[in-house]
Amino acid sequence: MFTEPHEDMPRIVQLLKSRGGYTILDLGSGTGRHIVYLARNGFSVFGLDNSPEGIQATRQWLMEENLDADLRLQNMTEKLPYEDSFFDAVVSVQVIHHADMATIRRIVQEIGRVLKLGGFLFFTVPKLKNQEGKFEQIEPNTFIPLDGREKGLPHHYFTPEELREVFGTWDVADIHLDKVNHYCLSAFKQ
Ligand SMILES: C[S@@+](CC[C@H](N)C(=O)[O-])C[C@H]1O[C@@H](n2cnc3c(N)ncnc32)[C@H](O)[C@@H]1O
C-alpha cells in the first residue's frame, strides 16, 4: 500500500493554492494517499475508485485523521458522477492506463467535462517496458496479463508523442518522467 504522496504533490498543492482553486478530484484514489494529503492541505476533496477495499481503507484513514472527503465506488469508464465544470483540478496517479486507447480517450473527455475552463490536470502513466509473464496484446502498446495479480486488467503504455496527441486540445505545460519511470503530465483545460 502506498503511504507517501507522489513526489510532485507538494509542487501541485503550491500551484493550486496560488491559483485559488480548492475543489479537487482524485480519479482512481486507491487507498487514499492523495485524498488524505489534499484534505490535510485544506482542499475540498473528491475521490473515485472501483475497489471497495481501497475506498474502505481511505474512509478509515480519513476517520483516523479526523478529515473528510466525498468518496465514490465507481468504474472510471462510466460517466463521472459530477456536474460539468465542477472541479478546479483533477489528479490521477497510475490509473488511466488501465484501459484500451478508445476508453482512455473517453475518460480524458470526461475529465475535461468535469473540469472548469483553465482547470488543472495532473496524471501519471507508465512508460513502455518489456512485458513479463503471459499477456495478450490487444492493440499497439496495450497489453492484458493472462496470469498474476493483474490478470485481465489492461495496461496501456504511452509515448510522449501519444500523450501530446491525446491532449491535443489542452494546454500541456509539462511532461516528465518520475522516479518510478512513469510519465507525469501537467495540463490545463482550454
Ligand atoms: C496503482 S493504483 C494507484 C492508486 C492511487 N492513485 C495512488 O497513487 O495511490 C491504481 C488504482 O486504480 C484503480 N482503478 C483501476 N481501474 C479502475 C477503473 N476502471 N475504475 C476506477 N478505478 C480503477 C484501482 O482500483 C487502484 O486503486
Ligand as a Chemical Component Dictionary entry (heavy atoms), coordinates in Angstrom:
data_LIG
# 
_chem_comp.id                   LIG 
_chem_comp.type                 NON-POLYMER 
_chem_comp.pdbx_formal_charge   0 
_chem_comp.three_letter_code    LIG 
# 
loop_
_chem_comp_atom.comp_id 
_chem_comp_atom.atom_id 
_chem_comp_atom.alt_atom_id 
_chem_comp_atom.type_symbol 
_chem_comp_atom.charge 
_chem_comp_atom.model_Cartn_x 
_chem_comp_atom.model_Cartn_y 
_chem_comp_atom.model_Cartn_z 
_chem_comp_atom.pdbx_ordinal 
LIG C1  C1  C 0  -1.716  1.701 -8.890  1  
LIG S1  S1  S 1  -3.201  2.106 -8.043  2  
LIG C2  C2  C 0  -2.961  3.846 -7.767  3  
LIG C3  C3  C 0  -3.840  4.385 -6.672  4  
LIG C4  C4  C 0  -3.667  5.866 -6.332  5  
LIG N1  N1  N 0  -3.902  6.716 -7.478  6  
LIG C5  C5  C 0  -2.299  6.150 -5.753  7  
LIG O1  O1  O 0  -1.491  6.796 -6.432  8  
LIG O2  O2  O -1 -2.051  5.734 -4.619  9  
LIG C6  C6  C 0  -4.411  2.059 -9.352  10 
LIG C7  C7  C 0  -5.824  2.336 -8.866  11 
LIG O3  O3  O 0  -6.669  2.458 -9.992  12 
LIG C8  C8  C 0  -7.907  1.869 -9.677  13 
LIG N2  N2  N 0  -8.591  1.507 -10.920 14 
LIG C9  C9  C 0  -8.153  0.677 -11.907 15 
LIG N3  N3  N 0  -9.063  0.565 -12.886 16 
LIG C10 C10 C 0  -10.115 1.350 -12.491 17 
LIG C11 C11 C 0  -11.389 1.638 -13.066 18 
LIG N4  N4  N 0  -11.741 1.101 -14.232 19 
LIG N5  N5  N 0  -12.215 2.489 -12.418 20 
LIG C12 C12 C 0  -11.849 3.043 -11.240 21 
LIG N6  N6  N 0  -10.664 2.791 -10.633 22 
LIG C13 C13 C 0  -9.810  1.957 -11.249 23 
LIG C14 C14 C 0  -7.526  0.660 -8.827  24 
LIG O4  O4  O 0  -8.611  0.179 -8.051  25 
LIG C15 C15 C 0  -6.408  1.233 -7.980  26 
LIG O5  O5  O 0  -6.879  1.795 -6.788  27 
# 
loop_
_chem_comp_bond.comp_id 
_chem_comp_bond.atom_id_1 
_chem_comp_bond.atom_id_2 
_chem_comp_bond.value_order 
_chem_comp_bond.pdbx_ordinal 
LIG C1  S1  SING 1  
LIG S1  C2  SING 2  
LIG S1  C6  SING 3  
LIG C2  C3  SING 4  
LIG C3  C4  SING 5  
LIG C4  N1  SING 6  
LIG C4  C5  SING 7  
LIG C5  O1  DOUB 8  
LIG C5  O2  SING 9  
LIG C6  C7  SING 10 
LIG C7  O3  SING 11 
LIG C7  C15 SING 12 
LIG O3  C8  SING 13 
LIG C8  N2  SING 14 
LIG C8  C14 SING 15 
LIG N2  C9  SING 16 
LIG N2  C13 SING 17 
LIG C9  N3  DOUB 18 
LIG N3  C10 SING 19 
LIG C10 C11 SING 20 
LIG C10 C13 DOUB 21 
LIG C11 N4  SING 22 
LIG C11 N5  DOUB 23 
LIG N5  C12 SING 24 
LIG C12 N6  DOUB 25 
LIG N6  C13 SING 26 
LIG C14 O4  SING 27 
LIG C14 C15 SING 28 
LIG C15 O5  SING 29 
# 
